[in-house]
Amino acid sequence: MWAPSVEAQQITGNQLHEVCQSDDGTLAGFCIGYIVSQIEGQSFGAFTVLSQIQEADNITEMNSRISAFLRYCVPETASNEQLRDIVLRHLQENPQTRHDPARFEIWRALMGAFPC
């Protein structure tokens, strides 16, 4: 007997758009947490790829490479609420792509808001 196939659950831009507009504190927390975790995950993924290609002399150099690879440079002073607002604005202004996975929508929003 074979086990059923299991796929990772992805949320869409539509779902993220809905929770990010919620007045419910739990959903609002999920919204910010999801966005921040995607940013951290994208950075870590870029780090794992780039560190295999060439070692960096220091963390500043590696962070610069990561930003160039991801094609966005989030300022260190950007708040979580600001990041949420940027993603929410992108989702509101781009309903034609909200069916895409939320992680892609976050990446698109950050590239538009914080080009390197």
C-alpha positions as CSV (number, residue, x, y, z in Angstrom):
1,M,0.0,0.0,0.0
2,W,1.3,3.4,-1.0
3,A,1.1,6.5,1.2
4,P,-0.8,9.4,-0.3
5,S,1.3,12.1,-1.8
6,V,1.9,15.1,0.5
7,E,2.5,18.5,-0.8
8,A,3.5,21.6,1.2
9,Q,0.7,24.0,1.6
10,Q,1.1,27.4,0.0
11,I,-0.9,30.4,0.6
12,T,-1.8,32.6,-2.4
13,G,-1.6,36.3,-2.7
14,N,-5.4,36.4,-2.4
15,Q,-5.2,34.6,1.0
16,L,-2.4,36.9,2.2
17,H,-4.4,39.9,1.0
18,E,-7.4,38.8,3.0
19,V,-5.5,38.2,6.3
20,C,-3.4,41.3,6.0
21,Q,-6.6,43.4,5.9
22,S,-8.2,41.7,8.9
23,D,-8.9,43.5,12.2
24,D,-8.4,40.2,14.0
25,G,-5.2,40.4,16.0
26,T,-4.2,36.8,15.3
27,L,-4.6,37.2,11.6
28,A,-2.8,40.5,11.6
29,G,0.1,38.8,13.5
30,F,0.1,36.0,11.0
31,C,0.3,38.5,8.1
32,I,3.4,40.3,9.5
33,G,5.0,37.0,10.6
34,Y,4.5,35.4,7.2
35,I,6.0,38.4,5.4
36,V,9.0,38.6,7.7
37,S,9.6,34.9,7.6
38,Q,9.5,34.9,3.8
39,I,12.1,37.7,3.7
40,E,14.3,35.8,6.1
41,G,13.7,32.6,4.1
42,Q,14.5,34.2,0.8
43,S,17.7,35.7,2.3
44,F,18.8,32.3,3.8
45,G,18.1,30.5,0.5
46,A,20.2,33.1,-1.4
47,F,22.9,32.7,1.2
48,T,23.0,28.9,0.7
49,V,23.3,29.3,-3.0
50,L,25.8,32.1,-3.0
51,S,28.0,30.5,-0.4
52,Q,28.4,27.5,-2.6
53,I,29.6,29.7,-5.5
54,Q,32.1,31.8,-3.7
55,E,32.9,32.5,0.0
56,A,32.6,36.1,1.2
57,D,35.3,37.8,3.2
58,N,32.8,39.1,5.7
59,I,29.1,39.3,6.5
60,T,28.7,42.8,4.9
61,E,30.0,41.5,1.6
62,M,27.7,38.4,1.8
63,N,24.7,40.6,2.6
64,S,25.5,42.8,-0.4
65,R,25.6,39.7,-2.6
66,I,22.3,38.4,-1.2
67,S,20.6,41.7,-1.9
68,A,21.9,41.8,-5.5
69,F,20.8,38.2,-6.0
70,L,17.3,38.8,-4.7
71,R,17.1,42.2,-6.5
72,Y,15.8,44.1,-3.5
73,C,17.6,46.0,-0.6
74,V,15.3,46.4,2.4
75,P,16.6,49.2,4.6
76,E,17.7,48.1,8.1
77,T,15.3,50.7,9.5
78,A,12.2,49.3,7.7
79,S,9.6,48.3,10.3
80,N,7.5,45.2,10.1
81,E,4.4,47.3,9.7
82,Q,6.1,49.2,6.8
83,L,6.9,45.8,5.1
84,R,3.2,44.7,5.6
85,D,2.0,48.0,4.1
86,I,4.2,47.6,1.1
87,V,3.1,44.1,0.5
88,L,-0.6,44.9,1.0
89,R,-0.3,47.9,-1.4
90,H,1.3,45.6,-4.0
91,L,-1.5,43.1,-3.6
92,Q,-4.2,45.7,-3.9
93,E,-2.6,47.3,-7.0
94,N,-2.0,43.9,-8.7
95,P,-5.1,41.8,-8.5
96,Q,-4.1,40.1,-11.8
97,T,-1.3,38.2,-10.0
98,R,-2.8,37.6,-6.5
99,H,-3.6,34.0,-7.4
100,D,0.2,33.4,-7.5
101,P,1.9,32.1,-4.4
102,A,2.2,34.7,-1.7
103,R,6.0,34.3,-1.5
104,F,6.2,35.5,-5.2
105,E,4.0,38.4,-4.4
106,I,6.2,39.4,-1.5
107,W,9.3,39.2,-3.6
108,R,7.6,41.3,-6.4
109,A,6.5,43.9,-3.8
110,L,10.0,44.2,-2.3
111,M,11.7,44.5,-5.7
112,G,9.3,47.4,-6.6
113,A,9.7,49.2,-3.3
114,F,13.3,48.6,-2.5
115,P,15.4,48.2,-5.7
116,C,19.1,48.0,-5.1
